[in-house]
Structures are given as structure tokens and as C-alpha cells.
């Protein structure tokens, strides 16, 4: 297992670091808002596909060091899933806000660091590249979601109070983050709005996108094809989930 130390993201010569905020794909621990439409087994399998495809997306960006930030209890499982070329780091504290604070506490001088969701394999490469470019002229970059949250946040310095009282998971999360950034006097660039995968309607939207371009997230596309097939069989009374 790789050590989860304070210095693990201080990478010599790495100007750009992309950090995936993740959990181990365990039953009942991930994407719980997709229940009761999906069983715990199905949700865990789906999340694993999302995470593996998100890792592939991150690895595809040239000149970017990839890491995972996760709860301490998940480090061992995610090291096995991610492989030797991705650093897996235990966050300090509990919850996503604590995880994001931990991410930027590891920033080294001259680095641009972006943290984004583990359920984002459908994110275009250009969005991540543009976010890194925005950090050349802004102190903070944020990627809004359509439900009032955000899927991406990047910085080139640590701001320990930035994620306090964050309202993470609520429709005011983005508004609160931007208000704290203004209070800290930070210049903010906004990445393209996008959506993450929280509820059943998001599955339907993602399935439609990946039917057109399955190579963007092949594991997730395959899982969604099987899910849609199961739904059709349920509707015709030939199979139960």
C-alpha cells in the first residue's frame, strides 16, 4: 500500500495535478440516492464502473499527475482498484468538505490542482484542460452543476476556510462556495456547467449520451446497456430486479 502522508501529492516537476474525490465501491456506501430504484449490489457495481472510467479519463490527459483522495478506511481497496500509477491519499476529517480541504492542503508551490467527482467519466477532456488553463489567470476555478452544486474545484494555493459551512449536497452549495471565495478576495473562473450522477433521471440522461458515444466511458456504457435491458424486461413482466 502506498503511504497516505502529508507529502504524497508534492510531486517533483508536476505542474498539474488532478485529484478524484472517491470512495471504495461498497454496498450501501456510495450513490445511495439511486435507491430504491436499484439494489445495493447494482449501485456498487455501477459506481465501480463510473470510478474506473473516471480514472481512465484522468489518465488520458497529458502531463497530469493523477491522485485519489478518499476516507482513510477506503485507502487499501482503492489502491488495489487504481493501480500503481495513481496515488491514493487518506483525507483528514469526515465528509466531502473535509476531503476537499485535505486536497488543497497538499499543494506545492507552482502547482495547479483540480479536484473533481468520481462519477464524471462523461466529462469532456476539454473541460478539464480549460479548467487548468483558467488557473493561469484566476485563483480558483469552479465547475457548476445544474442542481446548484459543483463537480469540480481547482486552485493553485491552499485556502483552509474555503469549504467551511459548505452545504455540500444541497442546492446552495455553489452559492455558498462562491460567497466564501468573494469574502477571501479570490478571483474565480467558472468552468462549463455539467451534471453529476445522483438520481434515476441522471442515469437515463447518461445512458442516452453513451449510446451515441460509448467509447467515452466504456465500462459505464456497458453497465447502462444492461440496466436498460433489465428495465425493459421488468416492464414486460419477464424478469424482476
Secondary structure, DSSP 8 states (H G I E B T S, - for coil): -----TTTT--TT--EEEEEE-----TTTS-GGGTTTS-HHHHHHHHHHHHHHHHHHHHTSTT-EEEEEE-GGGHHHHHHHH-TTSEEEE-SSSSHHHHHHHHHHT--TT-EEEEEETT-TTS-HHHHHHHHHHTTT-SEEEEEETTS-EEEEEESS--TTTTTT--TTSTTHHHHHHHHHHHTT--EEEEEEE----SHHHHHHHHHHHHH-GGGGHHHHHHHHHHHHHHHHHHTTS---
